[in-house]
Amino acid sequence: MDFDRGVFERELVRHYGSAEAADRWLAGCRWHDAMVPYAVWKGLWSVKRGTYRNQRLGGPHDAVADCRLLLDKLRQVAQALPVPRW
């Protein structure tokens, strides 16, 4: 997530021509690590780090492929969860 935010920030500075404009744009964003739900679902705990271990997505490691693979993994997680009875 930190890497992705940095990429967005650099591209926004390039697009807007100023760090202030990029900061204003980024201030309106909420950042969540989309890998966390998948890591929790896989359930591999790291005693050393005190959190669930990040999981490899597989495939080539590039921005577009990572996004598509992560969406596929999150769909798997969503399909495996029980439907709430409200």
C-alpha atoms as one frame of an Amber mdcrd trajectory, in Angstrom:
protein
   0.000   0.000   0.000   2.811   2.441   0.842   4.484   1.716  -2.491   1.238
   2.297  -4.402   0.570   5.558  -2.577   4.069   6.743  -3.472   3.484   5.933
  -7.132   0.202   7.866  -7.090   1.890  10.807  -5.400   4.718  10.979  -7.954
   2.274  10.744 -10.851  -0.007  13.397  -9.355   2.932  15.786  -8.914   3.836
  15.157 -12.532   0.220  15.668 -13.641  -0.568  18.778 -11.564   2.934  20.205
 -11.557   3.028  20.754  -7.799   3.291  18.734  -4.618   0.590  20.866  -2.968
  -2.021  19.899  -5.577  -1.018  16.253  -5.269  -1.336  16.472  -1.472  -4.826
  17.971  -1.789  -5.894  15.131  -4.074  -4.412  12.477  -1.794  -6.030  14.067
   1.289  -9.401  13.020  -0.124  -8.381   9.358  -0.323  -8.805   6.593   2.210
  -6.109   3.953   2.001  -6.685   0.331   2.922  -4.356  -2.570   2.331  -6.403
  -4.870   0.097  -3.981  -7.719   0.759  -4.987  -7.933   4.444  -8.389  -9.650
   3.950  -6.767 -12.247   1.717  -3.946 -12.838   4.214  -6.454 -13.283   7.050
  -8.539 -15.648   4.933  -5.480 -17.774   4.152  -4.765 -17.774   7.887  -0.977
 -18.067   7.996   0.070 -16.262  11.174   3.553 -14.793  11.595   4.621 -14.942
  15.223   7.660 -12.794  14.417   5.586  -9.933  12.951   2.439 -10.473  15.023
   0.160 -10.404  11.991  -1.006 -12.594   9.141   1.549 -13.280   6.444   1.110
 -11.585   3.095   0.321 -14.057   0.353   1.774 -14.164  -3.132  -0.762 -13.534
  -5.840   1.037 -15.533  -8.511   1.588 -14.479 -12.092   3.753 -11.620 -13.333
   4.494  -8.880 -10.827   3.298  -5.718 -12.547   0.659  -3.154 -11.669  -2.145
  -4.324 -13.963  -1.607  -8.040 -13.335  -1.394  -7.478  -9.567  -4.705  -5.579
  -9.572  -6.456  -8.272 -11.590  -5.031 -11.095  -9.485  -5.945  -9.341  -6.239
  -9.515  -8.818  -7.448  -9.734 -12.528  -8.261  -8.432 -13.435  -4.779 -10.888
 -11.065  -3.072 -13.736 -12.605  -5.097 -12.658 -16.041  -3.829 -12.722 -14.740
  -0.265 -16.168 -13.153  -0.747 -17.638 -16.322  -2.262 -16.313 -18.454   0.591
 -17.822 -16.262   3.325 -21.213 -17.273   4.723 -24.175 -15.125   3.728 -25.403
 -13.129   6.746 -28.924 -13.956   7.962 -30.551 -10.629   8.727
